[in-house]
Amino acid sequence: MKISVIGAGYVGLVTGVCLSSFGHRVTILDKNNSKIRSLTKGNSIIFEKDLPELLRKQLKKKKLLLTSSYDDVAQNDVFIICVDTPFINKKPYKKNLIDSIESLLSVISDDSLIIIKSTAPIGTFREIESLVNKRKMKKNVSLCVHPEFLREGSAVSDFLNPERIVFGTSNPSDIDLFKEIYCKDSFQEKILIMSPESAELTKYAANGFLATKISFINEISRISERCGADIEEIKLGLGTDSRIGDQFLNSGIGFGGSCFPKDLQSLSFKKSQLRLPDGILEAALDGNELQLQNFVDKILEFKKENKISFENFSLCIWGMSFKPNTNDLRDSQSIKLVQKLIKHCKKINIYDPVCKKNEILKQFSNNSKLTIFNEKYKSIKNTVGLVIATEWDEFKNLDFDLVKTKVIFDGRNCIDKIKCNKNNIQYVGIGRG
Ligand SMILES: NC(=O)c1ccc[n+]([C@@H]2O[C@H](COP(=O)([O-])OP(=O)(O)OC[C@H]3O[C@@H](n4cnc5c(N)ncnc54)[C@H](O)[C@@H]3O)[C@@H](O)[C@H]2O)c1
């Protein structure tokens, strides 16, 4: 099968590389020329486990092509749209999606299937369907919705071992073609066929639920720290209940990334269009803001209690990506944390295992108070406190001989509190009264 994947980002690249490993001839297209040049040389532009090896393997086998030109994909049968759909100026931003469809319609031949994998606001399918109907003239172009559920950090494994594959269509004759894409037997029973609207809403509901679960445990953590309880003990008591499950019950400084915040905002936007009142989803977003502010307040309280002047208040922050095992800085709580703290500090040192120095500095308009380090223990020197903002494994087993700060602010509850205290370092975690 000849498949085109439009958009070579976190989703498109993984999708294209993995589908080519199934034996399909895949062309990944991105409007960003430099991205395509880099990928053609086998350089994966994102930090994602197993992706660079698989990319190079598929390029070598000549099963994977990369291009910036829509003309190069004209002869393909299936087009999977994986362009970004951000939330900008209080609205879902659909221009990239519409542009990619317009570009495709001007080149594709008869009998094509366009699959929307981008997370698109509910109602987008019908909007694009009418665009296709207006533009296709005599071409037989079908459209469907196929949301992606992979997680950055384990994206290749998630793509190759999906829990479900959602296919939203109003045209039953497309089902067989769709099944051919996921040609392995093990995938077939995972395919859930539904209406396009249900597929669109399923994606938002999944992210809305998971984000709400995080905001829920974070709310409990704020109660916990004011009444002498320990959220880590509560998590165990809650998560062992199979009705609840232990995933997404880690309390911390809140959720970030390119999906949860924007998908919740987008769903809330849809609700307001439907004249539905605010509810759980909006509370989950507000709770996320509150949780970060609560952590900042604790840091500033420490400064005040210890009578540390501005001149003497310097911090070291570890972890800038929105979660471990990725270099994605989009909507990261760590970035917001630095933005909130910077005016209270003489300087902030930053260490991240994979994010590049210039990418980090770009987030703060190259603020001169910030220094980015390549070595984590060097970054702590001459600072009052170490702040853990992202729970990378390499942070969990600290060498306490190399940590000489007065305090550790553990924004992800991933450091051993008892070891900390034994080493005469004050420990300030989340929800641990
Ligand atoms: N990142 C995730 O973990 C994740 C998970 C599930 C779903 N999604 C959804 O998948 C979609 C893609 O997300 P992403 O994180 O991969 O985005 P991304 O920003 O990493 O990549 C999008 C790519 O699309 C390209 N692009 C934009 N407009 C284009 C056009 N008209 N023609 C060709 N290329 C174009 C951009 O240059 C970019 O490289 C979004 O809708 C997102 O909500 C993301």
The ligand as an SDF file (V2000), in Angstrom:
LIG
                    3D

 44 48  0  0  0  0  0  0  0  0999 V2000
    2.4400   14.8690   20.4630 N   0  0  0  0  0  0  0  0  0  0  0  0
    1.6470   13.9480   20.9770 C   0  0  0  0  0  0  0  0  0  0  0  0
    1.9900   13.2680   21.9540 O   0  0  0  0  0  0  0  0  0  0  0  0
    0.2980   13.6770   20.3630 C   0  0  0  0  0  0  0  0  0  0  0  0
   -0.4110   12.5200   20.7390 C   0  0  0  0  0  0  0  0  0  0  0  0
   -1.6520   12.2720   20.1600 C   0  0  0  0  0  0  0  0  0  0  0  0
   -2.1830   13.1820   19.2470 C   0  0  0  0  0  0  0  0  0  0  0  0
   -1.4670   14.3100   18.9210 N   0  0  0  0  0  0  0  0  0  0  0  0
   -2.0450   15.2010   17.9170 C   0  0  0  0  0  0  0  0  0  0  0  0
   -1.3660   14.9550   16.6820 O   0  0  0  0  0  0  0  0  0  0  0  0
   -1.2100   16.1800   15.9180 C   0  0  0  0  0  0  0  0  0  0  0  0
    0.2420   16.4130   15.6260 C   0  0  0  0  0  0  0  0  0  0  0  0
    0.9270   16.6170   16.8470 O   0  0  0  0  0  0  0  0  0  0  0  0
    2.5150   16.6650   16.9010 P   0  0  0  0  0  0  0  0  0  0  0  0
    2.8740   16.7410   18.3350 O   0  0  0  0  0  0  0  0  0  0  0  0
    3.0700   15.5830   16.0730 O   0  0  0  0  0  0  0  0  0  0  0  0
    2.7810   18.0740   16.1890 O   0  0  0  0  0  0  0  0  0  0  0  0
    4.1860   18.6780   15.7160 P   0  0  0  0  0  0  0  0  0  0  0  0
    4.0840   20.1440   15.8900 O   0  0  0  0  0  0  0  0  0  0  0  0
    5.2980   17.9490   16.3850 O   0  0  0  0  0  0  0  0  0  0  0  0
    4.2490   18.3300   14.1610 O   0  0  0  0  0  0  0  0  0  0  0  0
    3.3980   18.8740   13.2040 C   0  0  0  0  0  0  0  0  0  0  0  0
    4.1590   18.9480   11.8950 C   0  0  0  0  0  0  0  0  0  0  0  0
    3.2390   19.2910   10.8660 O   0  0  0  0  0  0  0  0  0  0  0  0
    3.9060   20.1580    9.9370 C   0  0  0  0  0  0  0  0  0  0  0  0
    2.9040   20.9110    9.1770 N   0  0  0  0  0  0  0  0  0  0  0  0
    2.0590   21.8680    9.6240 C   0  0  0  0  0  0  0  0  0  0  0  0
    1.2640   22.2990    8.6270 N   0  0  0  0  0  0  0  0  0  0  0  0
    1.6200   21.5880    7.5240 C   0  0  0  0  0  0  0  0  0  0  0  0
    1.1520   21.5660    6.1800 C   0  0  0  0  0  0  0  0  0  0  0  0
    0.1520   22.3630    5.7680 N   0  0  0  0  0  0  0  0  0  0  0  0
    1.7340   20.7140    5.3000 N   0  0  0  0  0  0  0  0  0  0  0  0
    2.7520   19.9060    5.7020 C   0  0  0  0  0  0  0  0  0  0  0  0
    3.2350   19.8920    6.9570 N   0  0  0  0  0  0  0  0  0  0  0  0
    2.6640   20.7070    7.8560 C   0  0  0  0  0  0  0  0  0  0  0  0
    4.7840   21.0160   10.8170 C   0  0  0  0  0  0  0  0  0  0  0  0
    5.8490   21.5890   10.0820 O   0  0  0  0  0  0  0  0  0  0  0  0
    5.2520   20.0040   11.8740 C   0  0  0  0  0  0  0  0  0  0  0  0
    6.4850   19.4180   11.5310 O   0  0  0  0  0  0  0  0  0  0  0  0
   -1.8700   17.2610   16.7700 C   0  0  0  0  0  0  0  0  0  0  0  0
   -3.1850   17.4210   16.3510 O   0  0  0  0  0  0  0  0  0  0  0  0
   -1.8290   16.6810   18.1770 C   0  0  0  0  0  0  0  0  0  0  0  0
   -2.8580   17.2030   18.9890 O   0  0  0  0  0  0  0  0  0  0  0  0
   -0.2490   14.5660   19.4460 C   0  0  0  0  0  0  0  0  0  0  0  0
  1  2  1  0
  2  3  2  0
  2  4  1  0
  4  5  1  0
  4 44  2  0
  5  6  2  0
  6  7  1  0
  7  8  2  0
  8  9  1  0
  8 44  1  0
  9 10  1  0
  9 42  1  0
 10 11  1  0
 11 12  1  0
 11 40  1  0
 12 13  1  0
 13 14  1  0
 14 15  2  0
 14 16  1  0
 14 17  1  0
 17 18  1  0
 18 19  2  0
 18 20  1  0
 18 21  1  0
 21 22  1  0
 22 23  1  0
 23 24  1  0
 23 38  1  0
 24 25  1  0
 25 26  1  0
 25 36  1  0
 26 27  1  0
 26 35  1  0
 27 28  2  0
 28 29  1  0
 29 30  1  0
 29 35  2  0
 30 31  1  0
 30 32  2  0
 32 33  1  0
 33 34  2  0
 34 35  1  0
 36 37  1  0
 36 38  1  0
 38 39  1  0
 40 41  1  0
 40 42  1  0
 42 43  1  0
M  CHG  2   8   1  16  -1
M  END
$$$$
